[in-house]
Amino acid sequence: MGHLEAEFTSEPFHGEGAPPEHAVRARAAAETAGLHTDFGPLGTSVSGDSEVLLDALPAIARAALDGGATRLTLRLQQPGTTVEPDEAEPGSVLDGIVRRVEAELGTRLSELDRSGKQRAVRLLDERGAFQLRRSVAAVAEQLGVTRFTVYNYLNRDRHVDED
């Protein structure tokens, strides 16, 4: 079956400080299954062999709920799959902002390396892109990363600005 990626959030969020027990337990269950994890303030991304990941999902859900989660949201996808922007809305505000950032960076968002993607997120944030409805998901798809990666990039930049 190949490789698979998943991202999950467990609620309630606790904001600043130590991550909540339900998030820590869910991550531990994923790591115990041998999955690669990217733990962030708003969720966790995991990837690995499709069969391993699918078999681990019940344990991840159980761990989150046993740790006090009141809700668990899950999204699965094949690695590298992105949804192209809706051609029915070629003049959308977000599309315009993204195209200007791509022009400034000299390439499409999907072709950037990690540091380039972080810079693109910073530029998009400075231009107000993330004030628009559903913009994080749309930008994540164009970057070829998860929503949580975009949130992590935003969170890192905001913490650096506070220092």
C-alpha positions in Angstrom: 0.0 0.0 0.0 3.0 2.4 0.5 3.4 5.4 2.6 0.7 7.4 4.4 0.5 10.7 6.3 -1.9 11.7 9.0 -2.4 14.8 11.1 -4.5 14.9 14.3 -5.5 17.4 16.9 -6.8 16.6 20.3 -8.7 19.1 22.3 -9.0 21.0 24.5 -6.0 23.3 23.6 -4.2 24.7 26.5 -2.3 27.6 24.9 1.1 28.4 26.2 3.1 26.1 28.5 3.5 22.4 28.6 1.4 20.5 26.1 -1.7 18.8 27.5 -1.5 15.1 28.6 -3.8 14.0 25.8 -1.5 15.4 23.1 1.6 13.9 24.7 -0.1 10.5 25.0 -1.2 10.5 21.4 2.3 11.4 20.2 3.8 8.6 22.4 1.3 6.1 20.9 2.4 7.1 17.4 6.1 6.9 18.3 5.6 3.5 19.9 4.1 2.3 16.6 7.3 3.4 14.9 5.8 6.4 13.1 7.7 9.6 12.3 6.1 12.4 14.3 6.1 16.2 14.0 4.6 17.5 17.3 3.4 21.0 17.3 1.4 23.4 19.5 -1.9 22.8 17.5 -1.5 19.2 16.4 0.7 16.3 15.5 1.7 15.0 12.0 2.7 11.4 11.6 3.9 9.4 8.7 5.0 5.9 7.9 4.1 2.7 6.2 0.4 2.7 5.4 -0.4 -0.5 7.2 1.5 0.5 10.3 -0.2 3.9 10.4 -3.7 2.5 9.9 -3.1 -0.1 12.5 -1.8 2.5 15.0 -4.8 4.9 14.7 -7.0 3.1 17.3 -4.1 3.2 19.8 -3.5 6.9 19.1 -7.2 7.7 19.5 -7.4 5.7 22.7 -4.3 7.3 24.2 -5.7 10.8 23.5 -9.1 10.0 25.0 -7.5 8.3 28.0 -5.4 11.4 28.5 -8.4 13.6 28.7 -9.2 14.7 25.1 -12.7 15.7 24.5 -12.3 15.7 20.7 -9.9 14.1 18.3 -9.8 15.3 14.7 -8.0 13.2 12.1 -7.0 13.8 8.4 -5.3 11.2 6.2 -3.6 11.7 2.9 -1.1 10.1 0.5 2.3 11.9 0.7 2.9 14.6 -1.8 -0.7 14.9 -2.8 -1.9 18.5 -3.0 -5.2 20.0 -4.1 -4.7 22.5 -6.9 -6.3 25.9 -6.2 -9.9 26.2 -7.4 -9.7 27.4 -11.0 -13.3 28.8 -10.6 -11.8 31.5 -8.4 -8.7 32.7 -10.3 -9.0 36.2 -8.9 -9.3 35.4 -5.3 -7.6 37.6 -2.7 -5.5 34.8 -1.3 -4.5 33.7 -4.8 -3.3 37.2 -5.5 -1.3 37.4 -2.3 0.3 33.9 -3.0 1.2 34.9 -6.6 2.9 38.1 -5.4 4.9 36.1 -2.8 5.9 33.5 -5.4 7.0 36.3 -7.7 9.1 37.8 -4.9 10.7 34.4 -4.0 11.1 33.5 -7.7 9.4 30.2 -7.6 6.2 28.4 -6.8 5.5 27.7 -3.1 5.6 23.9 -3.7 9.2 24.1 -5.0 10.7 25.8 -2.0 12.9 24.1 0.5 12.0 24.1 4.2 13.6 27.5 5.0 12.0 29.0 1.9 8.6 27.7 3.0 9.1 29.3 6.4 10.0 32.6 4.7 6.9 32.3 2.4 4.7 31.8 5.5 6.2 34.8 7.2 5.7 36.9 4.0 2.1 35.7 3.6 1.4 36.5 7.3 2.8 40.0 6.9 0.5 40.6 3.9 -2.6 39.4 5.9 -3.1 36.1 4.0 -4.0 34.2 7.2 -6.8 36.6 8.1 -8.8 35.1 5.2 -11.2 32.2 5.7 -9.7 28.8 5.1 -6.3 30.3 4.1 -4.1 28.1 6.3 -5.4 24.9 4.6 -5.1 26.5 1.2 -1.6 27.7 1.8 -0.6 24.3 3.3 -1.8 22.5 0.2 0.2 24.9 -2.1 3.3 24.4 0.1 2.9 20.6 0.1 2.8 20.6 3.9 0.2 20.0 6.6 -1.9 22.8 8.2 -0.1 22.1 11.4 3.3 22.7 9.8 2.0 26.1 8.7 0.8 26.8 12.2 4.1 25.7 13.6 5.9 28.1 11.2 3.6 30.9 12.3 4.1 30.1 16.0 7.9 30.0 15.7 7.9 33.4 14.0 5.6 34.9 16.6 7.8 33.6 19.4 10.9 34.9 17.8 9.3 38.3 17.5 8.4 38.3 21.2 12.0 37.6 22.3 
